[in-house]
Amino acid sequence: MKNRVRNIFEDINSPKRGKELFKTLLSHKNVKIEFIHSNSIENGVLYDQDHDEWVAVLTGSAVLEIGDVRHTLNEGDFIFIKANTPHRVISTDEKTLWLAVHIF
């Protein structure tokens, strides 16, 4: 892997309302880091992954359902989601930007 400076906000495209865009920033050994832009999500996809995930809201806000508990995340908030825990995005602001770290 070549060392070079990149900007997390470069080449951000806005997804259509109700959609998300995912950009992999790093995939190395047992870690994948994604940048996510959510636009007014309502009742998103249910995930049940076989790996751990840490997510942080950079801008905007979101409501996550993890198991049967709802969590409101605002700018700067983060949460850890253990493997094999059903979770989904219930709602987001128009311009919610996230970092997600998947740990395999």
Biopython code that builds the backbone (N, CA, C, O; Angstrom):
import numpy as np
from Bio.PDB.StructureBuilder import StructureBuilder

atoms = [
    (1, "MET", "N", (0.841, -1.171, 0.000)),
    (1, "MET", "CA", (0.000, 0.000, 0.000)),
    (1, "MET", "C", (0.887, 1.234, 0.000)),
    (1, "MET", "O", (1.798, 1.368, 0.816)),
    (2, "LYS", "N", (0.605, 2.113, -0.914)),
    (2, "LYS", "CA", (1.382, 3.327, -1.059)),
    (2, "LYS", "C", (0.892, 4.386, -0.066)),
    (2, "LYS", "O", (-0.313, 4.600, 0.071)),
    (3, "ASN", "N", (1.826, 5.047, 0.626)),
    (3, "ASN", "CA", (1.460, 6.127, 1.535)),
    (3, "ASN", "C", (1.194, 7.390, 0.738)),
    (3, "ASN", "O", (2.048, 7.838, -0.027)),
    (4, "ARG", "N", (0.007, 7.965, 0.913)),
    (4, "ARG", "CA", (-0.303, 9.247, 0.303)),
    (4, "ARG", "C", (-1.454, 9.878, 1.077)),
    (4, "ARG", "O", (-2.303, 9.188, 1.642)),
    (5, "VAL", "N", (-1.460, 11.177, 1.087)),
    (5, "VAL", "CA", (-2.511, 11.915, 1.769)),
    (5, "VAL", "C", (-3.735, 11.984, 0.867)),
    (5, "VAL", "O", (-3.632, 12.305, -0.317)),
    (6, "ARG", "N", (-4.871, 11.685, 1.432)),
    (6, "ARG", "CA", (-6.138, 11.814, 0.727)),
    (6, "ARG", "C", (-7.100, 12.577, 1.636)),
    (6, "ARG", "O", (-6.845, 12.710, 2.833)),
    (7, "ASN", "N", (-8.179, 13.067, 1.091)),
    (7, "ASN", "CA", (-9.165, 13.801, 1.859)),
    (7, "ASN", "C", (-10.464, 13.026, 1.891)),
    (7, "ASN", "O", (-10.985, 12.623, 0.852)),
    (8, "ILE", "N", (-10.978, 12.823, 3.075)),
    (8, "ILE", "CA", (-12.190, 12.028, 3.247)),
    (8, "ILE", "C", (-13.393, 12.621, 2.505)),
    (8, "ILE", "O", (-14.316, 11.898, 2.130)),
    (9, "PHE", "N", (-13.375, 13.940, 2.297)),
    (9, "PHE", "CA", (-14.501, 14.617, 1.664)),
    (9, "PHE", "C", (-14.358, 14.790, 0.154)),
    (9, "PHE", "O", (-15.246, 15.355, -0.483)),
    (10, "GLU", "N", (-13.245, 14.310, -0.436)),
    (10, "GLU", "CA", (-13.081, 14.473, -1.879)),
    (10, "GLU", "C", (-14.049, 13.563, -2.632)),
    (10, "GLU", "O", (-14.364, 12.454, -2.201)),
    (11, "ASP", "N", (-14.498, 14.067, -3.748)),
    (11, "ASP", "CA", (-15.380, 13.298, -4.636)),
    (11, "ASP", "C", (-16.647, 12.796, -3.953)),
    (11, "ASP", "O", (-17.078, 11.667, -4.187)),
    (12, "ILE", "N", (-17.240, 13.636, -3.110)),
    (12, "ILE", "CA", (-18.510, 13.251, -2.482)),
    (12, "ILE", "C", (-19.630, 13.520, -3.468)),
    (12, "ILE", "O", (-19.811, 14.643, -3.938)),
    (13, "ASN", "N", (-20.370, 12.482, -3.769)),
    (13, "ASN", "CA", (-21.564, 12.623, -4.587)),
    (13, "ASN", "C", (-22.771, 12.509, -3.666)),
    (13, "ASN", "O", (-22.764, 11.716, -2.724)),
    (14, "SER", "N", (-23.790, 13.287, -3.930)),
    (14, "SER", "CA", (-24.999, 13.227, -3.114)),
    (14, "SER", "C", (-25.919, 12.131, -3.635)),
    (14, "SER", "O", (-26.266, 12.110, -4.816)),
    (15, "PRO", "N", (-26.311, 11.227, -2.752)),
    (15, "PRO", "CA", (-27.256, 10.195, -3.181)),
    (15, "PRO", "C", (-28.657, 10.789, -3.323)),
    (15, "PRO", "O", (-28.950, 11.844, -2.760)),
    (16, "LYS", "N", (-29.503, 10.119, -4.065)),
    (16, "LYS", "CA", (-30.903, 10.529, -4.181)),
    (16, "LYS", "C", (-31.575, 10.390, -2.825)),
    (16, "LYS", "O", (-31.130, 9.616, -1.976)),
    (17, "ARG", "N", (-32.640, 11.138, -2.630)),
    (17, "ARG", "CA", (-33.401, 11.086, -1.381)),
    (17, "ARG", "C", (-33.805, 9.635, -1.076)),
    (17, "ARG", "O", (-34.321, 8.929, -1.942)),
    (18, "GLY", "N", (-33.560, 9.208, 0.170)),
    (18, "GLY", "CA", (-33.894, 7.845, 0.584)),
    (18, "GLY", "C", (-32.811, 6.827, 0.279)),
    (18, "GLY", "O", (-33.000, 5.632, 0.502)),
    (19, "LYS", "N", (-31.676, 7.293, -0.230)),
    (19, "LYS", "CA", (-30.587, 6.391, -0.622)),
    (19, "LYS", "C", (-29.311, 6.707, 0.143)),
    (19, "LYS", "O", (-29.206, 7.723, 0.830)),
    (20, "GLU", "N", (-28.338, 5.798, 0.002)),
    (20, "GLU", "CA", (-27.019, 5.970, 0.611)),
    (20, "GLU", "C", (-25.940, 5.670, -0.414)),
    (20, "GLU", "O", (-26.133, 4.859, -1.319)),
    (21, "LEU", "N", (-24.806, 6.334, -0.260)),
    (21, "LEU", "CA", (-23.617, 6.027, -1.054)),
    (21, "LEU", "C", (-22.518, 5.568, -0.103)),
    (21, "LEU", "O", (-22.332, 6.144, 0.969)),
    (22, "PHE", "N", (-21.796, 4.532, -0.501)),
    (22, "PHE", "CA", (-20.723, 3.959, 0.299)),
    (22, "PHE", "C", (-19.410, 4.105, -0.456)),
    (22, "PHE", "O", (-19.347, 3.830, -1.654)),
    (23, "LYS", "N", (-18.364, 4.535, 0.237)),
    (23, "LYS", "CA", (-17.032, 4.650, -0.369)),
    (23, "LYS", "C", (-16.031, 3.997, 0.574)),
    (23, "LYS", "O", (-15.878, 4.421, 1.720)),
    (24, "THR", "N", (-15.349, 2.961, 0.088)),
    (24, "THR", "CA", (-14.329, 2.301, 0.899)),
    (24, "THR", "C", (-13.077, 3.158, 0.913)),
    (24, "THR", "O", (-12.501, 3.461, -0.132)),
    (25, "LEU", "N", (-12.662, 3.548, 2.119)),
    (25, "LEU", "CA", (-11.454, 4.352, 2.291)),
    (25, "LEU", "C", (-10.231, 3.477, 2.488)),
    (25, "LEU", "O", (-9.132, 3.814, 2.046)),
    (26, "LEU", "N", (-10.432, 2.340, 3.161)),
    (26, "LEU", "CA", (-9.323, 1.430, 3.440)),
    (26, "LEU", "C", (-9.854, 0.027, 3.633)),
    (26, "LEU", "O", (-10.846, -0.181, 4.331)),
    (27, "SER", "N", (-9.198, -0.924, 3.021)),
    (27, "SER", "CA", (-9.482, -2.338, 3.240)),
    (27, "SER", "C", (-8.127, -3.002, 3.431)),
    (27, "SER", "O", (-7.343, -3.120, 2.490)),
    (28, "HIS", "N", (-7.859, -3.435, 4.662)),
    (28, "HIS", "CA", (-6.533, -3.959, 4.987)),
    (28, "HIS", "C", (-6.651, -5.008, 6.086)),
    (28, "HIS", "O", (-7.206, -4.750, 7.154)),
    (29, "LYS", "N", (-6.121, -6.190, 5.806)),
    (29, "LYS", "CA", (-6.152, -7.316, 6.738)),
    (29, "LYS", "C", (-7.575, -7.533, 7.238)),
    (29, "LYS", "O", (-8.449, -7.891, 6.448)),
    (30, "ASN", "N", (-7.831, -7.328, 8.525)),
    (30, "ASN", "CA", (-9.154, -7.638, 9.082)),
    (30, "ASN", "C", (-10.008, -6.398, 9.321)),
    (30, "ASN", "O", (-10.925, -6.424, 10.142)),
    (31, "VAL", "N", (-9.710, -5.300, 8.602)),
    (31, "VAL", "CA", (-10.439, -4.047, 8.805)),
    (31, "VAL", "C", (-10.842, -3.442, 7.457)),
    (31, "VAL", "O", (-10.065, -3.438, 6.503)),
    (32, "LYS", "N", (-12.075, -2.932, 7.405)),
    (32, "LYS", "CA", (-12.530, -2.146, 6.256)),
    (32, "LYS", "C", (-13.149, -0.872, 6.807)),
    (32, "LYS", "O", (-14.011, -0.925, 7.684)),
    (33, "ILE", "N", (-12.709, 0.285, 6.291)),
    (33, "ILE", "CA", (-13.234, 1.575, 6.724)),
    (33, "ILE", "C", (-14.014, 2.172, 5.564)),
    (33, "ILE", "O", (-13.499, 2.309, 4.454)),
    (34, "GLU", "N", (-15.268, 2.527, 5.840)),
    (34, "GLU", "CA", (-16.148, 3.090, 4.828)),
    (34, "GLU", "C", (-16.580, 4.503, 5.205)),
    (34, "GLU", "O", (-16.766, 4.825, 6.378)),
    (35, "PHE", "N", (-16.732, 5.319, 4.197)),
    (35, "PHE", "CA", (-17.341, 6.638, 4.319)),
    (35, "PHE", "C", (-18.737, 6.481, 3.734)),
    (35, "PHE", "O", (-18.884, 5.969, 2.625)),
    (36, "ILE", "N", (-19.766, 6.914, 4.463)),
    (36, "ILE", "CA", (-21.150, 6.730, 4.022)),
    (36, "ILE", "C", (-21.863, 8.079, 4.015)),
    (36, "ILE", "O", (-21.754, 8.858, 4.962)),
    (37, "HIS", "N", (-22.589, 8.341, 2.937)),
    (37, "HIS", "CA", (-23.440, 9.527, 2.857)),
    (37, "HIS", "C", (-24.874, 9.041, 2.761)),
    (37, "HIS", "O", (-25.247, 8.373, 1.797)),
    (38, "SER", "N", (-25.681, 9.378, 3.766)),
    (38, "SER", "CA", (-27.096, 9.007, 3.798)),
    (38, "SER", "C", (-27.945, 10.240, 3.532)),
    (38, "SER", "O", (-27.683, 11.314, 4.074)),
    (39, "ASN", "N", (-28.959, 10.080, 2.698)),
    (39, "ASN", "CA", (-29.849, 11.191, 2.362)),
    (39, "ASN", "C", (-31.282, 10.829, 2.736)),
    (39, "ASN", "O", (-31.973, 10.130, 1.996)),
    (40, "SER", "N", (-31.712, 11.312, 3.887)),
    (40, "SER", "CA", (-33.113, 11.177, 4.320)),
    (40, "SER", "C", (-33.604, 9.730, 4.292)),
    (40, "SER", "O", (-34.658, 9.427, 3.732)),
    (41, "ILE", "N", (-32.830, 8.858, 4.899)),
    (41, "ILE", "CA", (-33.196, 7.431, 4.963)),
    (41, "ILE", "C", (-34.409, 7.250, 5.876)),
    (41, "ILE", "O", (-34.525, 7.905, 6.912)),
    (42, "GLU", "N", (-35.302, 6.359, 5.478)),
    (42, "GLU", "CA", (-36.424, 5.958, 6.314)),
    (42, "GLU", "C", (-36.532, 4.446, 6.258)),
    (42, "GLU", "O", (-36.667, 3.863, 5.182)),
    (43, "ASN", "N", (-36.472, 3.809, 7.428)),
    (43, "ASN", "CA", (-36.591, 2.353, 7.533)),
    (43, "ASN", "C", (-35.670, 1.623, 6.562)),
    (43, "ASN", "O", (-36.120, 0.940, 5.642)),
    (44, "GLY", "N", (-34.372, 1.787, 6.791)),
    (44, "GLY", "CA", (-33.354, 1.205, 5.933)),
    (44, "GLY", "C", (-33.269, -0.309, 5.995)),
    (44, "GLY", "O", (-34.058, -0.972, 6.668)),
    (45, "VAL", "N", (-32.303, -0.828, 5.286)),
    (45, "VAL", "CA", (-32.054, -2.266, 5.159)),
    (45, "VAL", "C", (-31.675, -2.859, 6.518)),
    (45, "VAL", "O", (-30.930, -2.246, 7.282)),
    (46, "LEU", "N", (-32.188, -4.044, 6.810)),
    (46, "LEU", "CA", (-31.823, -4.762, 8.033)),
    (46, "LEU", "C", (-30.546, -5.555, 7.760)),
    (46, "LEU", "O", (-30.486, -6.351, 6.823)),
    (47, "TYR", "N", (-29.526, -5.327, 8.592)),
    (47, "TYR", "CA", (-28.255, -6.034, 8.476)),
    (47, "TYR", "C", (-28.104, -6.992, 9.646)),
    (47, "TYR", "O", (-28.539, -6.698, 10.759)),
    (48, "ASP", "N", (-27.489, -8.133, 9.390)),
    (48, "ASP", "CA", (-27.121, -9.093, 10.434)),
    (48, "ASP", "C", (-25.787, -9.681, 9.986)),
    (48, "ASP", "O", (-25.731, -10.742, 9.364)),
    (49, "GLN", "N", (-24.720, -8.968, 10.317)),
    (49, "GLN", "CA", (-23.388, -9.268, 9.801)),
    (49, "GLN", "C", (-22.627, -10.218, 10.714)),
    (49, "GLN", "O", (-22.850, -10.259, 11.924)),
    (50, "ASP", "N", (-21.727, -10.978, 10.107)),
    (50, "ASP", "CA", (-20.918, -11.921, 10.883)),
    (50, "ASP", "C", (-19.615, -11.286, 11.370)),
    (50, "ASP", "O", (-18.658, -11.993, 11.687)),
    (51, "HIS", "N", (-19.579, -9.953, 11.428)),
    (51, "HIS", "CA", (-18.401, -9.242, 11.925)),
    (51, "HIS", "C", (-18.843, -8.030, 12.752)),
    (51, "HIS", "O", (-19.977, -7.565, 12.636)),
    (52, "ASP", "N", (-17.938, -7.534, 13.579)),
    (52, "ASP", "CA", (-18.206, -6.348, 14.387)),
    (52, "ASP", "C", (-18.158, -5.099, 13.508)),
    (52, "ASP", "O", (-17.529, -5.082, 12.450)),
    (53, "GLU", "N", (-18.849, -4.046, 13.986)),
    (53, "GLU", "CA", (-18.845, -2.777, 13.254)),
    (53, "GLU", "C", (-18.903, -1.623, 14.243)),
    (53, "GLU", "O", (-19.658, -1.659, 15.214)),
    (54, "TRP", "N", (-18.105, -0.611, 13.987)),
    (54, "TRP", "CA", (-18.106, 0.630, 14.763)),
    (54, "TRP", "C", (-18.528, 1.718, 13.806)),
    (54, "TRP", "O", (-17.963, 1.831, 12.718)),
    (55, "VAL", "N", (-19.522, 2.538, 14.186)),
    (55, "VAL", "CA", (-19.963, 3.628, 13.318)),
    (55, "VAL", "C", (-19.944, 4.942, 14.082)),
    (55, "VAL", "O", (-20.214, 4.984, 15.282)),
    (56, "ALA", "N", (-19.617, 6.025, 13.360)),
    (56, "ALA", "CA", (-19.603, 7.369, 13.928)),
    (56, "ALA", "C", (-20.291, 8.318, 12.953)),
    (56, "ALA", "O", (-20.094, 8.228, 11.741)),
    (57, "VAL", "N", (-21.092, 9.221, 13.490)),
    (57, "VAL", "CA", (-21.738, 10.248, 12.682)),
    (57, "VAL", "C", (-20.828, 11.475, 12.667)),
    (57, "VAL", "O", (-20.516, 12.038, 13.717)),
    (58, "LEU", "N", (-20.408, 11.882, 11.478)),
    (58, "LEU", "CA", (-19.553, 13.060, 11.324)),
    (58, "LEU", "C", (-20.378, 14.337, 11.233)),
    (58, "LEU", "O", (-20.066, 15.338, 11.877)),
    (59, "THR", "N", (-21.437, 14.290, 10.421)),
    (59, "THR", "CA", (-22.362, 15.417, 10.304)),
    (59, "THR", "C", (-23.778, 14.864, 10.200)),
    (59, "THR", "O", (-23.983, 13.726, 9.778)),
    (60, "GLY", "N", (-24.744, 15.678, 10.586)),
    (60, "GLY", "CA", (-26.131, 15.250, 10.531)),
    (60, "GLY", "C", (-26.513, 14.456, 11.769)),
    (60, "GLY", "O", (-25.893, 14.581, 12.826)),
    (61, "SER", "N", (-27.543, 13.640, 11.617)),
    (61, "SER", "CA", (-27.991, 12.793, 12.720)),
    (61, "SER", "C", (-28.695, 11.568, 12.149)),
    (61, "SER", "O", (-29.093, 11.530, 10.985)),
    (62, "ALA", "N", (-28.832, 10.573, 13.012)),
    (62, "ALA", "CA", (-29.455, 9.323, 12.587)),
    (62, "ALA", "C", (-30.091, 8.627, 13.778)),
    (62, "ALA", "O", (-29.702, 8.835, 14.927)),
    (63, "VAL", "N", (-31.069, 7.804, 13.478)),
    (63, "VAL", "CA", (-31.642, 6.907, 14.474)),
    (63, "VAL", "C", (-31.335, 5.497, 14.005)),
    (63, "VAL", "O", (-31.721, 5.101, 12.905)),
    (64, "LEU", "N", (-30.635, 4.738, 14.848)),
    (64, "LEU", "CA", (-30.307, 3.344, 14.555)),
    (64, "LEU", "C", (-31.138, 2.433, 15.444)),
    (64, "LEU", "O", (-31.408, 2.750, 16.602)),
    (65, "GLU", "N", (-31.532, 1.312, 14.893)),
    (65, "GLU", "CA", (-32.175, 0.268, 15.678)),
    (65, "GLU", "C", (-31.185, -0.883, 15.757)),
    (65, "GLU", "O", (-30.818, -1.464, 14.736)),
    (66, "ILE", "N", (-30.759, -1.208, 16.955)),
    (66, "ILE", "CA", (-29.801, -2.289, 17.177)),
    (66, "ILE", "C", (-30.492, -3.289, 18.089)),
    (66, "ILE", "O", (-30.807, -2.989, 19.241)),
    (67, "GLY", "N", (-30.726, -4.498, 17.549)),
    (67, "GLY", "CA", (-31.591, -5.424, 18.263)),
    (67, "GLY", "C", (-32.970, -4.793, 18.268)),
    (67, "GLY", "O", (-33.510, -4.474, 17.209)),
    (68, "ASP", "N", (-33.541, -4.612, 19.437)),
    (68, "ASP", "CA", (-34.851, -3.946, 19.509)),
    (68, "ASP", "C", (-34.766, -2.612, 20.262)),
    (68, "ASP", "O", (-35.763, -2.131, 20.800)),
    (69, "VAL", "N", (-33.566, -2.024, 20.293)),
    (69, "VAL", "CA", (-33.351, -0.743, 20.966)),
    (69, "VAL", "C", (-32.995, 0.329, 19.935)),
    (69, "VAL", "O", (-32.168, 0.104, 19.052)),
    (70, "ARG", "N", (-33.628, 1.490, 20.057)),
    (70, "ARG", "CA", (-33.339, 2.608, 19.159)),
    (70, "ARG", "C", (-32.357, 3.570, 19.816)),
    (70, "ARG", "O", (-32.466, 3.892, 20.999)),
    (71, "HIS", "N", (-31.398, 4.018, 19.013)),
    (71, "HIS", "CA", (-30.361, 4.943, 19.480)),
    (71, "HIS", "C", (-30.339, 6.152, 18.550)),
    (71, "HIS", "O", (-30.316, 5.999, 17.328)),
    (72, "THR", "N", (-30.348, 7.347, 19.122)),
    (72, "THR", "CA", (-30.202, 8.569, 18.336)),
    (72, "THR", "C", (-28.746, 8.982, 18.366)),
    (72, "THR", "O", (-28.162, 9.145, 19.438)),
    (73, "LEU", "N", (-28.158, 9.153, 17.191)),
    (73, "LEU", "CA", (-26.774, 9.589, 17.072)),
    (73, "LEU", "C", (-26.736, 10.963, 16.426)),
    (73, "LEU", "O", (-27.319, 11.175, 15.363)),
    (74, "ASN", "N", (-26.052, 11.887, 17.067)),
    (74, "ASN", "CA", (-25.842, 13.232, 16.546)),
    (74, "ASN", "C", (-24.379, 13.377, 16.164)),
    (74, "ASN", "O", (-23.580, 12.462, 16.365)),
    (75, "GLU", "N", (-24.033, 14.541, 15.606)),
    (75, "GLU", "CA", (-22.651, 14.778, 15.182)),
    (75, "GLU", "C", (-21.675, 14.438, 16.298)),
    (75, "GLU", "O", (-21.803, 14.915, 17.426)),
    (76, "GLY", "N", (-20.694, 13.599, 15.959)),
    (76, "GLY", "CA", (-19.661, 13.204, 16.909)),
    (76, "GLY", "C", (-19.981, 11.946, 17.696)),
    (76, "GLY", "O", (-19.092, 11.396, 18.346)),
    (77, "ASP", "N", (-21.216, 11.474, 17.660)),
    (77, "ASP", "CA", (-21.585, 10.263, 18.398)),
    (77, "ASP", "C", (-21.130, 9.021, 17.643)),
    (77, "ASP", "O", (-21.091, 9.002, 16.413)),
    (78, "PHE", "N", (-20.786, 7.984, 18.401)),
    (78, "PHE", "CA", (-20.409, 6.709, 17.797)),
    (78, "PHE", "C", (-20.931, 5.568, 18.647)),
    (78, "PHE", "O", (-21.257, 5.741, 19.821)),
    (79, "ILE", "N", (-21.004, 4.381, 18.022)),
    (79, "ILE", "CA", (-21.512, 3.199, 18.709)),
    (79, "ILE", "C", (-20.869, 1.947, 18.111)),
    (79, "ILE", "O", (-20.526, 1.915, 16.929)),
    (80, "PHE", "N", (-20.714, 0.929, 18.938)),
    (80, "PHE", "CA", (-20.142, -0.353, 18.526)),
    (80, "PHE", "C", (-21.276, -1.360, 18.376)),
    (80, "PHE", "O", (-22.131, -1.478, 19.254)),
    (81, "ILE", "N", (-21.280, -2.086, 17.258)),
    (81, "ILE", "CA", (-22.303, -3.098, 16.991)),
    (81, "ILE", "C", (-21.614, -4.454, 16.906)),
    (81, "ILE", "O", (-20.809, -4.698, 16.006)),
    (82, "LYS", "N", (-21.936, -5.330, 17.848)),
    (82, "LYS", "CA", (-21.328, -6.654, 17.876)),
    (82, "LYS", "C", (-21.805, -7.507, 16.704)),
    (82, "LYS", "O", (-22.910, -7.322, 16.195)),
    (83, "ALA", "N", (-20.967, -8.432, 16.291)),
    (83, "ALA", "CA", (-21.306, -9.358, 15.213)),
    (83, "ALA", "C", (-22.614, -10.073, 15.522)),
    (83, "ALA", "O", (-22.946, -10.311, 16.683)),
    (84, "ASN", "N", (-23.345, -10.410, 14.475)),
    (84, "ASN", "CA", (-24.593, -11.166, 14.568)),
    (84, "ASN", "C", (-25.676, -10.453, 15.376)),
    (84, "ASN", "O", (-26.515, -11.091, 16.011)),
    (85, "THR", "N", (-25.644, -9.129, 15.341)),
    (85, "THR", "CA", (-26.683, -8.325, 15.983)),
    (85, "THR", "C", (-27.476, -7.620, 14.882)),
    (85, "THR", "O", (-26.934, -6.768, 14.179)),
    (86, "PRO", "N", (-28.746, -7.966, 14.729)),
    (86, "PRO", "CA", (-29.549, -7.302, 13.705)),
    (86, "PRO", "C", (-29.603, -5.789, 13.972)),
    (86, "PRO", "O", (-29.799, -5.353, 15.107)),
    (87, "HIS", "N", (-29.426, -5.001, 12.904)),
    (87, "HIS", "CA", (-29.448, -3.544, 13.043)),
    (87, "HIS", "C", (-29.832, -2.895, 11.720)),
    (87, "HIS", "O", (-29.639, -3.460, 10.643)),
    (88, "ARG", "N", (-30.384, -1.682, 11.839)),
    (88, "ARG", "CA", (-30.745, -0.925, 10.642)),
    (88, "ARG", "C", (-30.853, 0.549, 10.981)),
    (88, "ARG", "O", (-31.007, 0.942, 12.138)),
    (89, "VAL", "N", (-30.766, 1.351, 9.928)),
    (89, "VAL", "CA", (-30.956, 2.785, 10.053)),
    (89, "VAL", "C", (-32.456, 3.041, 9.958)),
    (89, "VAL", "O", (-33.088, 2.683, 8.964)),
    (90, "ILE", "N", (-33.021, 3.657, 10.986)),
    (90, "ILE", "CA", (-34.444, 4.000, 10.976)),
    (90, "ILE", "C", (-34.660, 5.308, 10.224)),
    (90, "ILE", "O", (-35.600, 5.427, 9.438)),
    (91, "SER", "N", (-33.784, 6.299, 10.467)),
    (91, "SER", "CA", (-33.914, 7.574, 9.772)),
    (91, "SER", "C", (-32.602, 8.345, 9.853)),
    (91, "SER", "O", (-31.792, 8.142, 10.756)),
    (92, "THR", "N", (-32.415, 9.250, 8.867)),
    (92, "THR", "CA", (-31.258, 10.155, 8.875)),
    (92, "THR", "C", (-31.700, 11.519, 8.365)),
    (92, "THR", "O", (-32.757, 11.671, 7.752)),
    (93, "ASP", "N", (-30.855, 12.502, 8.640)),
    (93, "ASP", "CA", (-31.021, 13.817, 8.030)),
    (93, "ASP", "C", (-30.689, 13.707, 6.541)),
    (93, "ASP", "O", (-30.255, 12.664, 6.052)),
    (94, "GLU", "N", (-30.910, 14.817, 5.841)),
    (94, "GLU", "CA", (-30.630, 14.856, 4.398)),
    (94, "GLU", "C", (-29.154, 14.624, 4.101)),
    (94, "GLU", "O", (-28.812, 13.946, 3.132)),
    (95, "LYS", "N", (-28.282, 15.183, 4.930)),
    (95, "LYS", "CA", (-26.849, 15.043, 4.671)),
    (95, "LYS", "C", (-26.162, 14.484, 5.917)),
    (95, "LYS", "O", (-25.471, 15.201, 6.641)),
    (96, "THR", "N", (-26.367, 13.195, 6.145)),
    (96, "THR", "CA", (-25.689, 12.530, 7.244)),
    (96, "THR", "C", (-24.457, 11.823, 6.687)),
    (96, "THR", "O", (-24.553, 10.981, 5.794)),
    (97, "LEU", "N", (-23.306, 12.184, 7.232)),
    (97, "LEU", "CA", (-22.038, 11.585, 6.814)),
    (97, "LEU", "C", (-21.511, 10.744, 7.970)),
    (97, "LEU", "O", (-21.496, 11.182, 9.120)),
    (98, "TRP", "N", (-21.085, 9.543, 7.649)),
    (98, "TRP", "CA", (-20.646, 8.566, 8.643)),
    (98, "TRP", "C", (-19.257, 8.035, 8.324)),
    (98, "TRP", "O", (-18.767, 8.146, 7.200)),
    (99, "LEU", "N", (-18.645, 7.461, 9.334)),
    (99, "LEU", "CA", (-17.522, 6.540, 9.172)),
    (99, "LEU", "C", (-17.974, 5.212, 9.763)),
    (99, "LEU", "O", (-18.555, 5.162, 10.847)),
    (100, "ALA", "N", (-17.698, 4.139, 9.032)),
    (100, "ALA", "CA", (-17.980, 2.794, 9.525)),
    (100, "ALA", "C", (-16.693, 1.987, 9.463)),
    (100, "ALA", "O", (-16.005, 1.968, 8.443)),
    (101, "VAL", "N", (-16.379, 1.324, 10.561)),
    (101, "VAL", "CA", (-15.224, 0.456, 10.614)),
    (101, "VAL", "C", (-15.715, -0.958, 10.836)),
    (101, "VAL", "O", (-16.304, -1.275, 11.870)),
    (102, "HIS", "N", (-15.464, -1.810, 9.841)),
    (102, "HIS", "CA", (-15.854, -3.227, 9.909)),
    (102, "HIS", "C", (-14.643, -4.018, 10.357)),
    (102, "HIS", "O", (-13.563, -3.894, 9.780)),
    (103, "ILE", "N", (-14.821, -4.830, 11.387)),
    (103, "ILE", "CA", (-13.720, -5.610, 11.961)),
    (103, "ILE", "C", (-14.031, -7.083, 11.785)),
    (103, "ILE", "O", (-14.967, -7.611, 12.384)),
    (104, "PHE", "N", (-13.223, -7.747, 10.944)),
    (104, "PHE", "CA", (-13.461, -9.161, 10.601)),
    (104, "PHE", "C", (-12.656, -10.108, 11.457)),
    (104, "PHE", "O", (-12.749, -11.323, 11.288)),
]
sb = StructureBuilder()
sb.init_structure("model")
sb.init_model(0)
sb.init_chain("A")
sb.init_seg("    ")
for serial, (resi, resn, name, xyz) in enumerate(atoms, 1):
    if name == "N":
        sb.init_residue(resn, " ", resi, " ")
    sb.init_atom(name, np.array(xyz, "f"), 0.0, 1.0, " ", f" {name:<3s}", serial, name[0])
structure = sb.get_structure()
